[in-house]
C-alpha cells in the first residue's frame, strides 16, 4: 500500500508537514502496541507503528526499531518538540480520529501485515 | 583498534535516556554495520538505559567498539536485584506507575536484552547496585559462536589406528582413507581423542609465545600448572620463575572454582533435597548435555562456568589466559572489545618452566589445610564414565543423585591431556597451598542469564522430502552391513558409515569386515577343493 494512499484513505492529519511524502513509498508492515519494549522487540522494520503513546520516547523507540511512520490513534497528538524530533529522524507522524483497531483493520484490508507470510 | 565512549544516565530522566543509544547507532552506521545487527544493538542498549533511568539512582554506560564486536558495560547505583532469575522472567516488573504509563516497565526489558545479545552477564549487590555487561557480534555470520569446535588437527601425523573413532562420545570423528575428519557440529571438545591419539594429531590453536608484558595485564593460570613440577607448587615459587608476575597480576583458575564451591555449599544447605542438579564446572560437559542429553538441561544449575565468571569479572583488564583444554580455550576467547585476551598454550608454559626451573632445589611442602570439595557432592570424572552415568540418570535414577559435578577429563582439570604429570600427583602437589590470595573479594559465581538451548545436530538435508529420501537410503545401505559396529571402515558404527556414504563424507563404500570375511570364505572354499 502506498503511503500517500494510506493518508488519503484514512483521512490522516500529517503532524510532520515539513517531511515530503514520497509518492512511491510503500507500506507493507505495521504493528500495533502501546508497550514500547514490545515495539522494540517485535515491530517489523520499515513498518508503520500504531499507538496511543504520545511522549517523546515513542519517536526514539520508533527510530531504533526503524519505523517509517507512526499513526496516533483516537486523536492523540504529541507536543511540538516531539514532532520536530521525528522530522529530524525522518519519521512521518500522523494523527487519526479512529481507534487503533479500525486503523489496523483498514491497513490489513490493503494487504499490510505484521508478520512475513 | 577500538573506539570507546562513556556517558552518564540520570535517574528518571526518561527523555535523555537513549542519547547514548542514538550516538552509538550513528557510529555503527558510519562503520557500515548490517542494519539488522544495529537494531539488535539498539534494542539492548535502549532497554538497558531505560532500566537505569527507571529503577536506579542513576548510572554509567560504557561502550567499546572493536572491529567485530560492540561491548557494553552498564553500572548503576541502586537497590540491586535480589533474585536475578526472577528479574529475567518475562512479565516480572517492579517499575513505578510513572514508567508504566509511558509504555515501559512491563517486565520485557531484560528478556529483550538477552534475546538481542551474544554475550550477557549481570551481577548485583543488594543495596549497592548492578553491573550489566553485554556484547553483540558485529559480523553478520558469527552470532552463535558457541557451536563448533576449538580442536585443531595435524592430519599428516595420523597413522589410521582408529582409536579416536572408538572413544569419541558423540561420534564426531571419522578416519577414512583420505585422513581424519572432525564433524564440528558434533564435537564437544571433551579431549577423549587427544588422550588416546598415540601421535598427537589433535591439539588447539593457543599461542606458543608470551605476549609482551604490559602494566595492568592479568595472568590467569590453571591450577594444574602448579602441580607439574615437584618444586613449583607454591604460587610464589612459580611466579619467581615467571617474573614479572606478582600476586597482583596473577590469578589461579581455582579461585573461580572456589566461588562455585561456595555457592554449591550454600545451595545444598538451602534448597537441595537430593534433587538432581548438575554444577556447570566443566564447559565440555555442558555442551555434551546440550547435544546428547537435552532432556537433562533443566537440571543444570543456572551458573556460568568458573572460567566464564572469572573472565566476565576481570574483563576490564587485558588477560593472558592459559586454558587447560580446547573447551576452556573457546570459552577464554569468547567475544569482547573492552580488553585484549591472549590464550597461551599450557604446553608452552610447561616447557618455559622446565627450562627455568632449578632442579637442585629442595622441595618443601608446608602443612596447610587441604582443599575440600563441596561436601556430599557426587563427582564423576572422565567422559566415558560421565556418559554412562548420564545414560543411567536418564533411564530413571533421577531421584537420589542429588548435586552432581561432572568433568570430561579423568581427575578433573588436572587430568587434561595437555599435562605431563599424572593428574593425581599434580592435584596432590597443588593441594598444599591456598591460592585464594587477592581474589577473596567477590565470592560468588555469575548467574547464567542466557538459557542453555539444546544443540541440534545437522539435518540430513535442508529440504524435508530429500531428508526422508536420504534417511531411507541410509537404512537401505546400513542393512547390507554386518551391524557389529567394529569401526574398521573409519566411521564409528555401521549406521554412521551408511550416513557418511549418503552424505558424501566418504568414498570408501565397502565394509572392510565383509570384504575380509568374504575373502576368507573363498579361501576356505578353495582349500577344501
Interface residues (C-beta under 8 A of the other chain):
Chain A: X34 X35 X36 X37 X38 X39 X40 X41 X45 X51 X53 X55 X56 X57 X58 X60 X61 X63 X64 X65 X66
Chain B: X14 X15 X17 X18 X21 X22 X25 X35 X36 X39 X42 X43 X46 X47 X50 X102 X103 X104 X106 X108 X109 X112 X115 X116
